Amino acid sequence: LPRPVKVFRAGAQAVDAPNSFAGEVLARYETILAFRVAGKVLIRPVEVGERVRKGQLLARLDPADYRLATQALKAQLAAARAELVFTQADLARYRELFDQRLISPPELDRHETAAITARGRLAALEARDGVVTWLQVESGQVVAAGQPLIKLARIDEKEVLIHIPEHRLGEVRIGHDVAVFLWAEAERRYQGRIREIAEAADPASRTYDVKVTLLEGLNGVHLGRSARVELPWNADR
């Protein structure tokens, strides 16, 4: 006797359906601050969650002659700026070679990574506006040189961190435009772009970290918010 069965027709609609991956809004640059010399903390006038401005006092040590340490930091800053200029010029040259099909995509990616690293090193040394996300120092505390005390997150660049399973890694690529939704604002769509894909999988979850830069709405998107990133199935590979 005939028996009823359930059937499903695979078609373009299923292929084009977006993929959603849960993530968290993070600052692209987070800097852990420490004194370069040991000493006793006199004051620490900031609190966790407080927005701070460029040049604002975060903590102060008991006054002493630390002129040499200041000069060393200025030298590091100058070196970081020079390195960034060099890597940007180098990257421009390799992009021309790539357009002429004289080098492979991995070779171009290596120089793009070097430019990103140099930019991040300079950003960590330069003073920027940000928000205090972590504190491990109080007034009267004696601290060692290099001891982590304050974590400062820049608020001018934000991104969403998602995790892609290894069998789906071929569907994403640096530079892809994606849609970002906040769980608290399900109806609003933010434009994002894939900035970084981890080279190695997490050994426990076997997923790859993917960082999506937010291209809009930076002032209204708070750090730590839950987000959802949609990647279209038919993204160009």
TIDOFI-415781 format. One record per residue (C-alpha): x, y, z; residue in three letters. Coordinates in steps of 0.001 Angstrom, whole numbers. Layout:
// TIDOFI-415781
c1, c2, c3, resn
X, Y, Z, ALA
...
// end
This chain:
// TIDOFI-415781
c1, c2, c3, resn
0, 0, 0, LEU
1185, 3568, -708, PRO
2581, 5342, 2346, ARG
2684, 9126, 2810, PRO
6141, 10659, 3130, VAL
7456, 14150, 3807, LYS
9554, 15688, 1075, VAL
11603, 18862, 863, PHE
12762, 20507, -2342, ARG
16169, 22129, -2117, ALA
16245, 25388, -4010, GLY
17827, 28805, -4322, ALA
15902, 30169, -1359, GLN
17592, 27729, 1014, ALA
21001, 28454, -466, VAL
20607, 32216, -144, ASP
19349, 32110, 3445, ALA
21670, 34054, 5746, PRO
23732, 32398, 8468, ASN
23576, 33922, 11939, SER
26451, 33766, 14395, PHE
26241, 35111, 17928, ALA
28983, 37460, 19097, GLY
29966, 40239, 21454, GLU
30778, 43904, 20830, VAL
34375, 44653, 21752, LEU
36790, 47517, 21351, ALA
39243, 46925, 18538, ARG
42046, 48315, 20665, TYR
42373, 47605, 24385, GLU
45480, 48751, 26194, THR
46614, 47513, 29590, ILE
48352, 50419, 31267, LEU
51176, 50180, 33759, ALA
53815, 52441, 35215, PHE
57239, 51924, 33702, ARG
58807, 52452, 37110, VAL
57999, 51232, 40595, ALA
56517, 53513, 43212, GLY
53626, 54401, 45488, LYS
50324, 55449, 43922, VAL
49231, 58831, 45234, LEU
45842, 59112, 43510, ILE
43655, 57145, 41100, ARG
40794, 59458, 40114, PRO
38958, 57155, 37672, VAL
36454, 54312, 38055, GLU
35436, 51320, 35918, VAL
33069, 52351, 33133, GLY
34182, 55970, 33185, GLU
34939, 57631, 29858, ARG
38261, 59405, 29839, VAL
39744, 61976, 27474, ARG
43132, 62282, 25881, LYS
45529, 63737, 28425, GLY
43306, 62992, 31455, GLN
45060, 61807, 34619, LEU
44381, 58129, 35402, LEU
46832, 57540, 38242, ALA
49829, 59315, 39715, ARG
52921, 58004, 41448, LEU
54819, 59691, 44224, ASP
56957, 62329, 42444, PRO
60494, 61301, 41616, ALA
63010, 61833, 38882, ASP
61802, 59547, 36057, TYR
63116, 61646, 33229, ARG
64988, 58736, 31615, LEU
61839, 56590, 31524, ALA
59955, 59418, 29815, THR
62663, 59780, 27196, GLN
62594, 56015, 26513, ALA
58833, 56070, 25958, LEU
59143, 58993, 23531, LYS
61778, 57025, 21619, ALA
59431, 54025, 21371, GLN
56656, 56249, 20051, LEU
58914, 57737, 17385, ALA
60063, 54259, 16339, ALA
56457, 53026, 16087, ALA
55507, 55969, 13870, ARG
58475, 55318, 11575, ALA
57601, 51621, 11364, GLU
54012, 52410, 10404, LEU
55152, 54739, 7594, VAL
57450, 52018, 6257, PHE
54855, 49203, 6390, THR
52194, 51345, 4711, GLN
54555, 52207, 1841, ALA
55581, 48564, 1600, ASP
51946, 47450, 1515, LEU
51123, 49913, -1280, ALA
53975, 48501, -3369, ARG
52845, 44902, -2839, TYR
49256, 45790, -3716, ARG
50517, 47055, -7071, GLU
52400, 43789, -7570, LEU
49271, 41839, -6650, PHE
47193, 43801, -9167, ASP
49810, 42879, -11770, GLN
49516, 39208, -10699, ARG
53185, 39106, -9731, LEU
52605, 37875, -6172, ILE
50160, 35447, -4566, SER
47269, 36374, -2217, PRO
49062, 34879, 851, PRO
52049, 37141, 201, GLU
49770, 40208, 73, LEU
47979, 39052, 3245, ASP
51319, 38839, 5062, ARG
52128, 42474, 4306, HIS
48592, 43591, 5202, GLU
48996, 41859, 8562, THR
52315, 43632, 9127, ALA
50681, 47007, 8436, ALA
47803, 46224, 10817, ILE
50271, 45174, 13541, THR
52288, 48380, 13139, ALA
49112, 50469, 13289, ARG
48045, 48704, 16476, GLY
51451, 49181, 18109, ARG
51331, 52901, 17406, LEU
47738, 53124, 18664, ALA
48764, 51494, 21928, ALA
51486, 54076, 22497, LEU
49510, 57153, 21464, GLU
47125, 58869, 23834, ALA
43459, 58392, 22844, ARG
40014, 58898, 24321, ASP
38568, 55709, 25766, GLY
36699, 53991, 28561, VAL
38127, 52298, 31651, VAL
37121, 48612, 31612, THR
39324, 47176, 34376, TRP
41142, 48478, 37471, LEU
43676, 46803, 39751, GLN
45105, 49756, 41636, VAL
44135, 51889, 44638, GLU
45576, 55015, 46212, SER
48406, 54175, 48597, GLY
49278, 50931, 46802, GLN
52935, 50267, 46031, VAL
53261, 48957, 42491, VAL
56082, 47372, 40528, ALA
57337, 48511, 37160, ALA
55200, 46985, 34420, GLY
52501, 45713, 36818, GLN
49096, 45725, 35000, PRO
46908, 48375, 36628, LEU
44296, 49808, 34247, ILE
42724, 48514, 31054, LYS
41645, 51248, 28665, LEU
39432, 50486, 25654, ALA
39311, 52911, 22746, ARG
35784, 53794, 21689, ILE
36499, 55136, 18215, ASP
36721, 51643, 16674, GLU
34473, 48760, 17680, LYS
34029, 45259, 16365, GLU
32038, 42084, 16934, VAL
33819, 38829, 17734, LEU
32125, 35693, 16369, ILE
33217, 32067, 16118, HIS
32978, 30145, 12830, ILE
33109, 26309, 12733, PRO
35958, 24953, 10648, GLU
33699, 23358, 8014, HIS
32209, 26809, 7287, ARG
35474, 28720, 7167, LEU
35572, 28694, 3377, GLY
32421, 30837, 3271, GLU
34044, 33904, 4850, VAL
36837, 36142, 3665, ARG
38494, 39327, 4856, ILE
36708, 42333, 3360, GLY
33260, 40727, 3090, HIS
30400, 43088, 3990, ASP
28011, 41605, 6549, VAL
24961, 42637, 8577, ALA
25181, 43131, 12332, VAL
22181, 43132, 14701, PHE
22159, 43835, 18433, LEU
20005, 41562, 20575, TRP
18595, 44669, 22293, ALA
17731, 46278, 18924, GLU
16583, 43357, 16803, ALA
15068, 45558, 14089, GLU
18082, 47777, 13462, ARG
20721, 46638, 11005, ARG
24333, 47835, 11228, TYR
26825, 47534, 8424, GLN
29945, 45529, 9211, GLY
32982, 44186, 7416, ARG
35128, 41151, 8181, ILE
38508, 42447, 9312, ARG
40328, 39403, 10614, GLU
40071, 35608, 10480, ILE
42119, 33533, 12914, ALA
44797, 31367, 11343, GLU
44288, 28528, 13848, ALA
41182, 27018, 15433, ALA
40498, 27068, 19143, ASP
41689, 23634, 20362, PRO
38610, 23098, 22536, ALA
35737, 24360, 20367, SER
37371, 23802, 16947, ARG
36030, 27184, 15846, THR
37853, 30139, 14323, TYR
37674, 33654, 15754, ASP
36370, 36129, 13193, VAL
36395, 39876, 13897, LYS
33817, 42099, 12211, VAL
34453, 45847, 12171, THR
31397, 48032, 12797, LEU
31206, 50680, 10079, LEU
28399, 52742, 11622, GLU
26577, 53478, 14871, GLY
29706, 53559, 17000, LEU
28338, 56096, 19477, ASN
25186, 54079, 20183, GLY
26721, 50604, 20375, VAL
28060, 49901, 23861, HIS
30933, 47566, 24627, LEU
29958, 44124, 25882, GLY
26593, 44003, 24104, ARG
25406, 40750, 22578, SER
25209, 40829, 18804, ALA
24316, 38673, 15833, ARG
26235, 38680, 12557, VAL
24576, 37479, 9365, GLU
26767, 36038, 6634, LEU
25053, 35366, 3273, PRO
25495, 31882, 1855, TRP
26346, 33248, -1566, ASN
29206, 35515, -371, ALA
31956, 35818, -2960, ASP
34866, 33589, -2083, ARG
// end
